Amino acid sequence: MLFITSDYAFSGMLFCQNCGSKFRRMKWGKGKNQQVVWICINHQMGGACDMKAVKEKALEQAFLRVMNKRKEPNVDKFDEEIFRRLIQKVKVQSMVEAVFVFKSGIEVREIF
């Protein structure tokens, strides 16, 4: 079963480096097998982009690692408010790599 949702921490913040499209949040599977992923809208709609889906938990963990490397502020769990306050956008390079672009202009690459 497929559910398309909006208005989450990463909504409007993730951009595909392959085609430039935004990402959309989706839930795949059922019950304990259900997982939340973000997928390139162009790819999901059958476009030419070959970008694969990225797990939401992987993005959250990558953001935590970026924050802890920069030591501002040191957080131990994903916080949407901090994410939205500091991050301008996330350029998704692949299903295992992204560049977090801070509002200050600093870019930090992280592998999930």
N, CA and C atoms as a LAMMPS dump frame, in Angstrom:
ITEM: TIMESTEP
0
ITEM: NUMBER OF ATOMS
336
ITEM: BOX BOUNDS ff ff ff
-5.0000000000000000e+02 5.0000000000000000e+02
-5.0000000000000000e+02 5.0000000000000000e+02
-5.0000000000000000e+02 5.0000000000000000e+02
ITEM: ATOMS id mol type element x y z
1 1 1 N 0.839 -1.175 0
2 1 2 C 0 0 0
3 1 3 C 0.887 1.244 0
4 2 1 N 0.481 2.283 -0.698
5 2 2 C 1.254 3.483 -0.9
6 2 3 C 0.496 4.678 -0.34
7 3 1 N 1.143 5.456 0.53
8 3 2 C 0.543 6.666 1.085
9 3 3 C 1.449 7.845 0.778
10 4 1 N 0.9 8.889 0.198
11 4 2 C 1.664 10.093 -0.089
12 4 3 C 1.262 11.147 0.937
13 5 1 N 2.248 11.758 1.582
14 5 2 C 1.982 12.711 2.652
15 5 3 C 2.781 13.995 2.427
16 6 1 N 2.485 15.031 3.198
17 6 2 C 3.23 16.283 3.097
18 6 3 C 3.326 16.938 4.468
19 7 1 N 4.022 18.086 4.523
20 7 2 C 4.165 18.861 5.758
21 7 3 C 4.935 18.132 6.854
22 8 1 N 6.098 17.65 6.518
23 8 2 C 6.988 16.996 7.477
24 8 3 C 8.318 17.749 7.503
25 9 1 N 9.192 17.372 8.375
26 9 2 C 10.468 18.088 8.55
27 9 3 C 11.209 18.293 7.23
28 10 1 N 11.234 17.281 6.38
29 10 2 C 11.993 17.369 5.139
30 10 3 C 11.175 17.893 3.96
31 11 1 N 9.886 18.177 4.163
32 11 2 C 9.029 18.658 3.073
33 11 3 C 9.594 19.928 2.451
34 12 1 N 9.77 19.903 1.133
35 12 2 C 10.278 21.055 0.409
36 12 3 C 11.76 21.333 0.597
37 13 1 N 12.455 20.465 1.327
38 13 2 C 13.865 20.689 1.652
39 13 3 C 14.822 19.78 0.874
40 14 1 N 14.32 18.686 0.321
41 14 2 C 15.172 17.699 -0.348
42 14 3 C 15.113 17.9 -1.858
43 15 1 N 16.295 17.946 -2.479
44 15 2 C 16.381 18.141 -3.915
45 15 3 C 17.27 17.074 -4.541
46 16 1 N 16.827 16.534 -5.654
47 16 2 C 17.559 15.489 -6.376
48 16 3 C 18.713 16.117 -7.151
49 17 1 N 19.913 15.609 -6.937
50 17 2 C 21.08 16.1 -7.674
51 17 3 C 21.106 15.562 -9.101
52 18 1 N 20.346 14.517 -9.385
53 18 2 C 20.302 13.984 -10.75
54 18 3 C 19.467 14.855 -11.674
55 19 1 N 18.273 15.284 -11.198
56 19 2 C 17.353 15.992 -12.09
57 19 3 C 16.857 17.334 -11.553
58 20 1 N 17.126 17.637 -10.281
59 20 2 C 16.705 18.914 -9.709
60 20 3 C 15.324 18.91 -9.075
61 21 1 N 14.597 17.819 -9.18
62 21 2 C 13.244 17.74 -8.623
63 21 3 C 13.271 17.671 -7.099
64 22 1 N 12.156 18.032 -6.495
65 22 2 C 12 17.86 -5.048
66 22 3 C 11.683 16.405 -4.747
67 23 1 N 11.781 16.065 -3.469
68 23 2 C 11.439 14.724 -3.01
69 23 3 C 10.08 14.739 -2.335
70 24 1 N 9.413 13.603 -2.348
71 24 2 C 8.104 13.413 -1.734
72 24 3 C 8.21 12.31 -0.693
73 25 1 N 7.52 12.508 0.428
74 25 2 C 7.503 11.517 1.511
75 25 3 C 6.455 10.449 1.212
76 26 1 N 6.834 9.195 1.403
77 26 2 C 5.923 8.072 1.166
78 26 3 C 6.124 7.008 2.23
79 27 1 N 5.093 6.234 2.45
80 27 2 C 5.181 5.075 3.334
81 27 3 C 5.047 3.841 2.467
82 28 1 N 6.009 2.928 2.625
83 28 2 C 5.987 1.675 1.879
84 28 3 C 5.757 0.525 2.837
85 29 1 N 4.982 -0.453 2.417
86 29 2 C 4.764 -1.651 3.212
87 29 3 C 3.63 -1.496 4.206
88 30 1 N 3.47 -2.55 5.017
89 30 2 C 2.411 -2.598 6.024
90 30 3 C 2.964 -3.073 7.349
91 31 1 N 2.264 -2.718 8.417
92 31 2 C 2.604 -3.214 9.75
93 31 3 C 4.04 -2.947 10.135
94 32 1 N 4.696 -3.974 10.712
95 32 2 C 6.071 -3.773 11.165
96 32 3 C 7.066 -3.676 10.012
97 33 1 N 6.64 -4.019 8.802
98 33 2 C 7.503 -3.882 7.625
99 33 3 C 7.407 -2.5 6.987
100 34 1 N 6.494 -1.659 7.493
101 34 2 C 6.313 -0.332 6.91
102 34 3 C 7.535 0.543 7.18
103 35 1 N 7.94 1.277 6.169
104 35 2 C 9.037 2.221 6.325
105 35 3 C 8.688 3.525 5.614
106 36 1 N 9.213 4.613 6.147
107 36 2 C 8.997 5.927 5.56
108 36 3 C 10.218 6.262 4.716
109 37 1 N 9.963 6.649 3.476
110 37 2 C 11.036 6.989 2.546
111 37 3 C 10.719 8.309 1.864
112 38 1 N 11.754 8.901 1.305
113 38 2 C 11.625 10.097 0.481
114 38 3 C 12.101 9.719 -0.906
115 39 1 N 11.318 10.092 -1.931
116 39 2 C 11.641 9.69 -3.297
117 39 3 C 11.547 10.896 -4.232
118 40 1 N 12.433 10.939 -5.198
119 40 2 C 12.428 11.989 -6.214
120 40 3 C 11.073 11.947 -6.931
121 41 1 N 10.4 13.094 -6.987
122 41 2 C 9.076 13.137 -7.621
123 41 3 C 9.166 12.759 -9.093
124 42 1 N 10.2 13.203 -9.782
125 42 2 C 10.385 12.863 -11.193
126 42 3 C 10.511 11.348 -11.363
127 43 1 N 11.329 10.71 -10.526
128 43 2 C 11.493 9.255 -10.583
129 43 3 C 10.181 8.552 -10.267
130 44 1 N 9.502 8.997 -9.217
131 44 2 C 8.261 8.363 -8.756
132 44 3 C 7.155 8.472 -9.807
133 45 1 N 7.156 9.549 -10.582
134 45 2 C 6.129 9.765 -11.604
135 45 3 C 6.514 9.122 -12.943
136 46 1 N 7.597 8.33 -12.947
137 46 2 C 7.988 7.624 -14.163
138 46 3 C 8.898 8.405 -15.09
139 47 1 N 9.495 9.469 -14.58
140 47 2 C 10.414 10.282 -15.388
141 47 3 C 11.741 9.59 -15.612
142 48 1 N 12.636 10.279 -16.264
143 48 2 C 13.928 9.708 -16.649
144 48 3 C 14.913 9.575 -15.491
145 49 1 N 14.618 10.173 -14.345
146 49 2 C 15.552 10.139 -13.219
147 49 3 C 15.65 8.74 -12.616
148 50 1 N 16.878 8.32 -12.284
149 50 2 C 17.07 6.987 -11.705
150 50 3 C 17.401 7.039 -10.207
151 51 1 N 17.157 8.18 -9.561
152 51 2 C 17.42 8.317 -8.12
153 51 3 C 16.508 7.372 -7.335
154 52 1 N 17.09 6.62 -6.428
155 52 2 C 16.337 5.683 -5.592
156 52 3 C 15.813 6.381 -4.344
157 53 1 N 14.89 5.741 -3.674
158 53 2 C 14.311 6.286 -2.448
159 53 3 C 15.345 6.305 -1.323
160 54 1 N 15.185 7.28 -0.424
161 54 2 C 16.061 7.444 0.732
162 54 3 C 15.211 7.281 1.987
163 55 1 N 15.669 6.454 2.907
164 55 2 C 14.918 6.238 4.148
165 55 3 C 14.958 7.49 5.023
166 56 1 N 13.8 7.839 5.576
167 56 2 C 13.706 9.014 6.438
168 56 3 C 14.631 8.896 7.646
169 57 1 N 14.69 7.736 8.256
170 57 2 C 15.56 7.538 9.424
171 57 3 C 17.027 7.767 9.062
172 58 1 N 17.427 7.366 7.852
173 58 2 C 18.811 7.584 7.414
174 58 3 C 19.095 9.075 7.283
175 59 1 N 18.135 9.836 6.765
176 59 2 C 18.307 11.289 6.66
177 59 3 C 18.4 11.936 8.038
178 60 1 N 17.553 11.503 8.944
179 60 2 C 17.578 12.047 10.309
180 60 3 C 18.918 11.765 10.981
181 61 1 N 19.412 10.544 10.851
182 61 2 C 20.694 10.172 11.455
183 61 3 C 21.844 10.941 10.803
184 62 1 N 21.775 11.139 9.5
185 62 2 C 22.819 11.905 8.81
186 62 3 C 22.84 13.345 9.321
187 63 1 N 21.662 13.946 9.512
188 63 2 C 21.596 15.303 10.051
189 63 3 C 22.207 15.359 11.449
190 64 1 N 21.912 14.376 12.29
191 64 2 C 22.494 14.34 13.638
192 64 3 C 24.015 14.288 13.578
193 65 1 N 24.568 13.462 12.688
194 65 2 C 26.022 13.373 12.551
195 65 3 C 26.613 14.706 12.097
196 66 1 N 25.943 15.362 11.151
197 66 2 C 26.401 16.673 10.685
198 66 3 C 26.4 17.662 11.844
199 67 1 N 25.328 17.701 12.611
200 67 2 C 25.223 18.63 13.737
201 67 3 C 26.291 18.356 14.783
202 68 1 N 26.506 17.099 15.094
203 68 2 C 27.483 16.751 16.12
204 68 3 C 28.915 17.021 15.658
205 69 1 N 29.187 16.889 14.372
206 69 2 C 30.508 17.249 13.843
207 69 3 C 30.741 18.741 13.967
208 70 1 N 29.694 19.527 13.742
209 70 2 C 29.817 20.988 13.8
210 70 3 C 29.683 21.521 15.221
211 71 1 N 29.205 20.681 16.124
212 71 2 C 29.069 21.04 17.545
213 71 3 C 28.181 22.265 17.765
214 72 1 N 27.104 22.361 16.958
215 72 2 C 26.171 23.477 17.16
216 72 3 C 24.757 23.08 16.818
217 73 1 N 23.838 23.039 17.622
218 73 2 C 23.964 22.573 19.009
219 73 3 C 24.114 21.064 19.011
220 74 1 N 24.672 20.524 20.049
221 74 2 C 24.86 19.083 20.152
222 74 3 C 23.503 18.446 20.49
223 75 1 N 23.006 17.634 19.588
224 75 2 C 21.697 17.012 19.777
225 75 3 C 21.839 15.495 19.726
226 76 1 N 20.98 14.806 20.457
227 76 2 C 21.053 13.35 20.468
228 76 3 C 19.876 12.696 19.772
229 77 1 N 18.87 13.495 19.366
230 77 2 C 17.767 12.962 18.571
231 77 3 C 17.332 14.03 17.582
232 78 1 N 16.721 13.588 16.495
233 78 2 C 16.327 14.518 15.446
234 78 3 C 15.308 15.513 15.983
235 79 1 N 15.529 16.788 15.696
236 79 2 C 14.648 17.864 16.146
237 79 3 C 14.269 18.7 14.919
238 80 1 N 12.999 18.632 14.537
239 80 2 C 12.535 19.349 13.344
240 80 3 C 12.763 20.854 13.453
241 81 1 N 12.563 21.415 14.614
242 81 2 C 12.737 22.855 14.803
243 81 3 C 14.179 23.283 14.535
244 82 1 N 15.131 22.528 15.068
245 82 2 C 16.549 22.84 14.836
246 82 3 C 16.884 22.665 13.36
247 83 1 N 16.401 21.586 12.768
248 83 2 C 16.653 21.321 11.351
249 83 3 C 16.157 22.49 10.501
250 84 1 N 14.917 22.9 10.694
251 84 2 C 14.317 23.978 9.898
252 84 3 C 14.998 25.325 10.15
253 85 1 N 15.456 25.543 11.365
254 85 2 C 16.096 26.815 11.702
255 85 3 C 17.474 26.949 11.035
256 86 1 N 18.197 25.827 10.905
257 86 2 C 19.585 25.888 10.432
258 86 3 C 19.791 25.515 8.964
259 87 1 N 18.941 24.656 8.427
260 87 2 C 19.177 24.097 7.094
261 87 3 C 18.328 24.798 6.039
262 88 1 N 18.975 25.182 4.944
263 88 2 C 18.268 25.792 3.81
264 88 3 C 17.695 24.719 2.898
265 89 1 N 18.532 23.691 2.609
266 89 2 C 18.09 22.598 1.749
267 89 3 C 19.056 21.43 1.887
268 90 1 N 18.623 20.291 1.359
269 90 2 C 19.46 19.093 1.338
270 90 3 C 19.516 18.611 -0.105
271 91 1 N 20.74 18.511 -0.627
272 91 2 C 20.931 18.018 -1.989
273 91 3 C 21.243 16.526 -1.898
274 92 1 N 20.284 15.714 -2.318
275 92 2 C 20.443 14.26 -2.233
276 92 3 C 21.279 13.809 -3.428
277 93 1 N 22.472 13.266 -3.124
278 93 2 C 23.416 12.824 -4.147
279 93 3 C 23.106 11.407 -4.635
280 94 1 N 22.696 10.563 -3.684
281 94 2 C 22.368 9.166 -3.979
282 94 3 C 21.547 8.651 -2.808
283 95 1 N 21.191 7.382 -2.843
284 95 2 C 20.4 6.842 -1.733
285 95 3 C 21.224 6.675 -0.461
286 96 1 N 22.514 6.984 -0.527
287 96 2 C 23.373 6.875 0.655
288 96 3 C 24.235 8.116 0.915
289 97 1 N 23.947 9.225 0.219
290 97 2 C 24.779 10.42 0.391
291 97 3 C 23.962 11.69 0.127
292 98 1 N 24.208 12.722 0.956
293 98 2 C 23.53 14.001 0.779
294 98 3 C 24.44 15.135 1.221
295 99 1 N 24.147 16.332 0.708
296 99 2 C 24.851 17.543 1.11
297 99 3 C 23.838 18.423 1.836
298 100 1 N 24.127 18.713 3.105
299 100 2 C 23.273 19.581 3.911
300 100 3 C 23.769 21.009 3.728
301 101 1 N 22.897 21.884 3.226
302 101 2 C 23.245 23.276 2.972
303 101 3 C 22.655 24.124 4.097
304 102 1 N 23.54 24.684 4.916
305 102 2 C 23.108 25.525 6.032
306 102 3 C 22.694 26.899 5.512
307 103 1 N 21.825 27.57 6.239
308 103 2 C 21.399 28.917 5.867
309 103 3 C 22.57 29.885 5.875
310 104 1 N 23.622 29.555 6.597
311 104 2 C 24.84 30.386 6.632
312 104 3 C 25.673 30.234 5.359
313 105 1 N 25.314 29.259 4.496
314 105 2 C 26.05 29.035 3.255
315 105 3 C 27 27.852 3.316
316 106 1 N 27.271 27.339 4.499
317 106 2 C 28.164 26.185 4.656
318 106 3 C 27.469 24.939 4.116
319 107 1 N 28.224 24.111 3.402
320 107 2 C 27.711 22.846 2.882
321 107 3 C 28.499 21.703 3.499
322 108 1 N 27.777 20.697 3.999
323 108 2 C 28.417 19.547 4.635
324 108 3 C 27.888 18.27 3.986
325 109 1 N 28.814 17.49 3.428
326 109 2 C 28.463 16.211 2.793
327 109 3 C 28.447 15.121 3.86
328 110 1 N 27.432 14.262 3.798
329 110 2 C 27.33 13.164 4.772
330 110 3 C 26.873 11.901 4.056
331 111 1 N 27.501 10.793 4.431
332 111 2 C 27.111 9.473 3.915
333 111 3 C 26.264 8.807 4.979
334 112 1 N 25.177 8.177 4.567
335 112 2 C 24.269 7.538 5.531
336 112 3 C 24.773 6.149 5.861
